Amino acid sequence: MACFITPLLAGLVVGLLNRVRGSSSDLKLNVLFYMLLGGALVLAAEHAWHGELVPYPPFLTAMQSPEDLPVVLNEIGVVGSSMTLAVTTLWLGILGISRKMKTRTIPPTRIVTTLEVK
């Protein structure tokens, strides 16, 4: 129903933080931004495909009456939050792996010998 709202909002917040803070290549916030927004857009497309999301108010077919609000809020809170947490955990794993894979450059050493070339 509305599970795509949580990763969409989290992606927008991460995008704003990335813009305010400046492009930080150390944290790779742009990767998290694209993962959250991409997942939210795919979920929105899937919901539209199945008829759960419509282009006219109230936009969600599950919100036909005000009594349905707790169901939608539960979906946003439980399903959306768990998906956002899963994507963020995956991003942290990617960040950790990329930091471990960084190669450290060792400056070349000059070998000094006592042999002379004539």
C-alpha positions, 0 to 999 in steps of 0.5 A, spaced: 500 500 500 504 505 502 510 502 504 514 506 499 513 512 502 518 511 508 524 509 503 522 515 499 522 520 505 529 517 507 532 518 500 530 525 500 533 527 507 539 523 505 539 527 498 538 534 502 544 532 507 548 530 502 547 537 498 548 541 505 554 537 507 557 537 500 559 531 496 562 526 501 566 521 497 568 518 504 561 516 506 558 515 499 551 518 501 550 518 494 550 511 493 545 510 499 541 516 496 540 512 489 539 505 493 533 508 497 530 512 491 531 507 486 527 502 491 522 507 492 520 508 485 520 501 483 515 500 489 511 505 487 511 503 480 509 496 482 503 499 487 501 502 481 501 496 476 497 492 481 492 498 482 494 500 489 496 507 487 492 511 483 493 518 479 487 521 483 485 522 490 486 519 495 491 516 491 492 510 495 486 505 494 487 502 501 485 509 504 477 509 501 475 511 508 478 515 514 477 508 518 483 505 514 488 510 516 491 506 522 492 500 517 496 505 512 500 508 518 502 501 520 504 499 513 508 505 513 511 504 520 512 497 520 513 494 512 516 501 510 521 502 516 524 495 515 525 496 508 529 502 509 533 499 515 534 493 510 537 498 505 541 502 510 544 496 513 546 493 505 549 500 504 553 500 511 555 493 508 557 496 501 561 501 505 565 497 510 567 492 504 569 498 500 573 501 505 577 494 506 578 493 499 582 500 498 589 499 496 594 502 500 600 505 496 607 504 499 612 509 496 617 506 492 624 505 496 630 506 493 635 500 494 642 503 496 648 498 494 656 498 495 657 495 489 659 500 483 658 500 476 664 502 472 
